[in-house]
Amino acid sequence: MSISYDFKLINSGVAGMSLVMSMNEDAFSFITDEADMATIADGSAPLDNSRLSKFIEDAESAQFCCDFA
């Protein structure tokens, strides 16, 4: 059985920062509308690593699934 992830959490290359990449339209709407996060040109949203666990909790509460890359 294959798992379809809604978000991919990516190392940004900047110390203390990750990128949240939405993998579908509903996930993109969640980060821009619900989580009120700004996106950069590639569609990902920068996120401080100290807020990562809170983002995952909020996403899971909204029935989204995260993958770590």
C-alpha positions as CSV (number, residue, x, y, z in Angstrom):
1,M,0.0,0.0,0.0
2,S,1.4,3.4,-1.0
3,I,1.2,6.4,1.2
4,S,0.5,9.8,-0.4
5,Y,2.0,12.6,1.6
6,D,0.6,16.1,1.7
7,F,3.8,17.9,2.8
8,K,7.5,17.2,2.3
9,L,9.7,18.8,5.0
10,I,13.0,19.7,3.4
11,N,16.3,20.9,4.8
12,S,16.7,24.4,3.5
13,G,20.5,24.5,3.7
14,V,20.2,27.4,6.1
15,A,21.0,26.6,9.8
16,G,17.8,26.4,11.8
17,M,15.4,26.5,8.9
18,S,13.3,24.0,6.9
19,L,11.1,24.3,3.9
20,V,7.5,23.0,3.8
21,M,6.6,21.9,0.3
22,S,3.0,21.2,-0.3
23,M,2.3,18.2,-2.5
24,N,-1.3,19.0,-3.5
25,E,-3.7,21.9,-3.7
26,D,-5.4,21.3,-0.4
27,A,-2.0,21.2,1.4
28,F,-1.0,24.5,-0.3
29,S,-4.3,26.1,0.8
30,F,-3.5,24.9,4.4
31,I,-0.1,26.5,4.6
32,T,-1.3,29.8,3.0
33,D,-4.7,30.1,4.5
34,E,-4.9,28.1,7.8
35,A,-1.2,28.3,8.9
36,D,-0.9,31.8,7.4
37,M,2.6,31.1,6.1
38,A,4.3,33.0,3.2
39,T,5.6,31.0,0.3
40,I,8.7,31.6,-1.8
41,A,9.1,31.4,-5.6
42,D,9.2,27.5,-5.7
43,G,5.9,27.3,-3.7
44,S,7.6,26.1,-0.5
45,A,7.2,27.9,2.9
46,P,10.2,28.6,5.0
47,L,9.8,27.5,8.6
48,D,12.0,27.9,11.7
49,N,13.0,24.5,13.1
50,S,11.7,25.5,16.5
51,R,8.2,25.7,15.0
52,L,8.4,22.4,13.1
53,S,6.8,20.2,15.7
54,K,3.8,22.6,16.1
55,F,3.4,22.7,12.3
56,I,3.3,18.9,12.2
57,E,0.8,18.7,15.0
58,D,-1.5,21.3,13.3
59,A,-1.2,19.5,10.0
60,E,-2.1,16.1,11.5
61,S,-5.0,17.7,13.3
62,A,-6.3,18.8,9.9
63,Q,-5.8,15.3,8.6
64,F,-2.6,16.0,6.6
65,C,0.4,13.7,6.5
66,C,4.1,14.9,6.4
67,D,7.2,13.3,5.0
68,F,10.7,14.2,5.9
69,A,13.2,14.5,3.0
